[in-house]
């Protein structure tokens, strides 16, 4: 759920940046960034599950099937109780969408807008995006 929200905001951000930057084919950039976000998030979720399974000690047997999308639920299973288990579960749940967002920020800055990589360029336009979203909810007088 969190990953989907971050993906929606990221794609809106890419589209607005492409339109404001007068980039040709903004829809192609949006589709490409959505695909990259989804691919990076999928790979990192698989990697997170593998890391958690390794940390848990491999309690697998012939009837064991792991659910690849239940990272957060693993904190109650085999060694993930307590503060350390909660921290690991939350980190593994939030890391894939945040890394996907960072990858999109790099693609947006370096390749789409052709700007040098800096903090201002990487995350520029986020404030304007949220302001325009806020403006869209205002009722005209």
C-alpha atoms as a printed R data frame, in Angstrom:
    type eleno elety resid chain resno       x       y       z
1   ATOM     1    CA   UNK     A     1   0.000   0.000   0.000
2   ATOM     2    CA   UNK     A     2   2.768   2.424   0.914
3   ATOM     3    CA   UNK     A     3   4.671   1.496  -2.230
4   ATOM     4    CA   UNK     A     4   1.609   2.172  -4.376
5   ATOM     5    CA   UNK     A     5   1.131   5.632  -2.871
6   ATOM     6    CA   UNK     A     6   4.797   6.506  -3.335
7   ATOM     7    CA   UNK     A     7   4.611   5.242  -6.912
8   ATOM     8    CA   UNK     A     8   1.543   7.375  -7.695
9   ATOM     9    CA   UNK     A     9   3.158  10.507  -6.257
10  ATOM    10    CA   UNK     A    10   6.423   9.732  -8.072
11  ATOM    11    CA   UNK     A    11   4.697   9.333 -11.412
12  ATOM    12    CA   UNK     A    12   2.721  12.554 -10.915
13  ATOM    13    CA   UNK     A    13   6.005  14.276 -10.073
14  ATOM    14    CA   UNK     A    14   7.677  12.946 -13.232
15  ATOM    15    CA   UNK     A    15   4.736  14.029 -15.391
16  ATOM    16    CA   UNK     A    16   4.612  17.534 -13.931
17  ATOM    17    CA   UNK     A    17   8.388  17.889 -14.290
18  ATOM    18    CA   UNK     A    18   8.236  16.745 -17.905
19  ATOM    19    CA   UNK     A    19   5.451  19.192 -18.738
20  ATOM    20    CA   UNK     A    20   7.142  22.107 -16.948
21  ATOM    21    CA   UNK     A    21  10.510  21.237 -18.472
22  ATOM    22    CA   UNK     A    22   8.948  21.037 -21.962
23  ATOM    23    CA   UNK     A    23  10.334  17.536 -22.484
24  ATOM    24    CA   UNK     A    24   9.211  15.746 -25.630
25  ATOM    25    CA   UNK     A    25   7.069  12.647 -25.068
26  ATOM    26    CA   UNK     A    26   6.221  13.092 -21.362
27  ATOM    27    CA   UNK     A    27   3.976  10.010 -21.413
28  ATOM    28    CA   UNK     A    28   6.896   7.820 -22.518
29  ATOM    29    CA   UNK     A    29   8.932   9.116 -19.571
30  ATOM    30    CA   UNK     A    30   6.031   8.421 -17.202
31  ATOM    31    CA   UNK     A    31   5.583   4.869 -18.498
32  ATOM    32    CA   UNK     A    32   9.324   4.211 -18.363
33  ATOM    33    CA   UNK     A    33   9.647   5.549 -14.806
34  ATOM    34    CA   UNK     A    34   6.623   3.522 -13.689
35  ATOM    35    CA   UNK     A    35   8.201   0.375 -15.138
36  ATOM    36    CA   UNK     A    36  11.556   1.118 -13.487
37  ATOM    37    CA   UNK     A    37   9.866   1.829 -10.147
38  ATOM    38    CA   UNK     A    38   7.853  -1.383 -10.307
39  ATOM    39    CA   UNK     A    39  10.867  -3.473 -11.348
40  ATOM    40    CA   UNK     A    40  13.140  -2.046  -8.637
41  ATOM    41    CA   UNK     A    41  10.464  -2.475  -5.988
42  ATOM    42    CA   UNK     A    42   9.789  -6.074  -7.045
43  ATOM    43    CA   UNK     A    43  13.483  -6.986  -7.008
44  ATOM    44    CA   UNK     A    44  14.029  -5.361  -3.621
45  ATOM    45    CA   UNK     A    45  10.991  -7.096  -2.095
46  ATOM    46    CA   UNK     A    46  12.324 -10.441  -3.291
47  ATOM    47    CA   UNK     A    47  15.746  -9.553  -1.890
48  ATOM    48    CA   UNK     A    48  14.224  -8.446   1.423
49  ATOM    49    CA   UNK     A    49  12.322 -11.700   1.761
50  ATOM    50    CA   UNK     A    50  15.499 -13.664   1.030
51  ATOM    51    CA   UNK     A    51  17.409 -11.681   3.660
52  ATOM    52    CA   UNK     A    52  14.661 -12.205   6.226
53  ATOM    53    CA   UNK     A    53  14.476 -15.919   5.455
54  ATOM    54    CA   UNK     A    54  18.244 -16.197   5.883
55  ATOM    55    CA   UNK     A    55  18.111 -14.340   9.199
56  ATOM    56    CA   UNK     A    56  15.287 -16.551  10.400
57  ATOM    57    CA   UNK     A    57  17.387 -19.625   9.960
58  ATOM    58    CA   UNK     A    58  15.495 -21.461   7.229
59  ATOM    59    CA   UNK     A    59  12.615 -23.177   8.988
60  ATOM    60    CA   UNK     A    60  11.485 -24.561   5.641
61  ATOM    61    CA   UNK     A    61  10.270 -28.095   5.144
62  ATOM    62    CA   UNK     A    62   8.440 -29.909   2.336
63  ATOM    63    CA   UNK     A    63   5.122 -28.146   3.107
64  ATOM    64    CA   UNK     A    64   6.606 -24.651   3.405
65  ATOM    65    CA   UNK     A    65   5.584 -21.967   0.934
66  ATOM    66    CA   UNK     A    66   6.681 -18.410   1.520
67  ATOM    67    CA   UNK     A    67   4.450 -15.506   0.603
68  ATOM    68    CA   UNK     A    68   6.660 -13.030  -1.245
69  ATOM    69    CA   UNK     A    69   4.568 -10.015  -0.310
70  ATOM    70    CA   UNK     A    70   4.269 -10.448   3.453
71  ATOM    71    CA   UNK     A    71   7.442  -8.801   4.721
72  ATOM    72    CA   UNK     A    72   5.672  -6.927   7.519
73  ATOM    73    CA   UNK     A    73   3.927 -10.045   8.817
74  ATOM    74    CA   UNK     A    74   7.213 -11.849   9.419
75  ATOM    75    CA   UNK     A    75   7.964  -9.799  12.552
76  ATOM    76    CA   UNK     A    76   5.777 -12.165  14.577
77  ATOM    77    CA   UNK     A    77   7.524 -15.283  13.313
78  ATOM    78    CA   UNK     A    78  10.716 -16.993  14.441
79  ATOM    79    CA   UNK     A    79  13.112 -14.467  15.962
80  ATOM    80    CA   UNK     A    80  11.545 -11.215  14.812
81  ATOM    81    CA   UNK     A    81   9.880 -10.266  18.092
82  ATOM    82    CA   UNK     A    82  10.917  -7.201  20.055
83  ATOM    83    CA   UNK     A    83  12.331  -3.855  19.010
84  ATOM    84    CA   UNK     A    84  14.989  -5.303  16.706
85  ATOM    85    CA   UNK     A    85  12.440  -7.413  14.830
86  ATOM    86    CA   UNK     A    86  10.064  -4.496  14.486
87  ATOM    87    CA   UNK     A    87  12.842  -2.236  13.182
88  ATOM    88    CA   UNK     A    88  14.003  -4.838  10.657
89  ATOM    89    CA   UNK     A    89  10.442  -5.444   9.439
90  ATOM    90    CA   UNK     A    90   9.660  -1.741   9.072
91  ATOM    91    CA   UNK     A    91  12.975  -1.096   7.301
92  ATOM    92    CA   UNK     A    92  12.455  -3.993   4.889
93  ATOM    93    CA   UNK     A    93   8.898  -2.793   4.200
94  ATOM    94    CA   UNK     A    94   9.845   0.844   3.503
95  ATOM    95    CA   UNK     A    95  13.170   0.332   1.730
96  ATOM    96    CA   UNK     A    96  11.847  -0.907  -1.683
97  ATOM    97    CA   UNK     A    97   9.496   2.021  -2.409
98  ATOM    98    CA   UNK     A    98  12.010   4.588  -1.124
99  ATOM    99    CA   UNK     A    99  14.790   3.146  -3.288
100 ATOM   100    CA   UNK     A   100  12.365   3.130  -6.238
101 ATOM   101    CA   UNK     A   101  11.628   6.801  -5.581
102 ATOM   102    CA   UNK     A   102  15.352   7.581  -5.457
103 ATOM   103    CA   UNK     A   103  15.947   5.734  -8.752
104 ATOM   104    CA   UNK     A   104  13.130   7.728 -10.375
105 ATOM   105    CA   UNK     A   105  14.612  10.955  -8.977
106 ATOM   106    CA   UNK     A   106  17.967  10.119 -10.576
107 ATOM   107    CA   UNK     A   107  16.373   9.214 -13.928
108 ATOM   108    CA   UNK     A   108  14.254  12.378 -13.835
109 ATOM   109    CA   UNK     A   109  17.165  14.647 -13.030
110 ATOM   110    CA   UNK     A   110  19.969  13.107 -15.072
111 ATOM   111    CA   UNK     A   111  18.234  11.775 -18.177
112 ATOM   112    CA   UNK     A   112  14.865  13.501 -18.526
113 ATOM   113    CA   UNK     A   113  15.738  17.057 -17.476
114 ATOM   114    CA   UNK     A   114  19.503  16.706 -18.177
115 ATOM   115    CA   UNK     A   115  20.516  18.470 -14.977
116 ATOM   116    CA   UNK     A   116  23.585  17.710 -12.867
117 ATOM   117    CA   UNK     A   117  22.943  15.515  -9.833
118 ATOM   118    CA   UNK     A   118  22.481  17.591  -6.699
119 ATOM   119    CA   UNK     A   119  20.001  17.548  -3.830
120 ATOM   120    CA   UNK     A   120  18.150  20.530  -5.244
121 ATOM   121    CA   UNK     A   121  17.889  18.986  -8.702
122 ATOM   122    CA   UNK     A   122  17.055  15.485  -7.464
123 ATOM   123    CA   UNK     A   123  14.078  16.549  -5.370
124 ATOM   124    CA   UNK     A   124  13.133  19.800  -7.092
125 ATOM   125    CA   UNK     A   125   9.486  20.175  -7.977
126 ATOM   126    CA   UNK     A   126   8.120  18.103  -5.090
127 ATOM   127    CA   UNK     A   127   6.866  21.165  -3.239
128 ATOM   128    CA   UNK     A   128   5.127  22.467  -6.356
129 ATOM   129    CA   UNK     A   129   3.539  19.062  -6.952
130 ATOM   130    CA   UNK     A   130   2.021  18.950  -3.471
131 ATOM   131    CA   UNK     A   131   0.877  22.565  -3.784
132 ATOM   132    CA   UNK     A   132  -0.894  21.799  -7.063
133 ATOM   133    CA   UNK     A   133  -2.529  18.734  -5.490
134 ATOM   134    CA   UNK     A   134  -3.695  20.935  -2.615
135 ATOM   135    CA   UNK     A   135  -5.027  23.505  -5.075
136 ATOM   136    CA   UNK     A   136  -7.032  20.845  -6.899
137 ATOM   137    CA   UNK     A   137  -9.057  20.171  -3.735
138 ATOM   138    CA   UNK     A   138 -10.062  23.793  -3.225
139 ATOM   139    CA   UNK     A   139 -13.615  24.664  -4.133
140 ATOM   140    CA   UNK     A   140 -13.882  27.699  -6.433
141 ATOM   141    CA   UNK     A   141 -15.736  30.590  -4.834
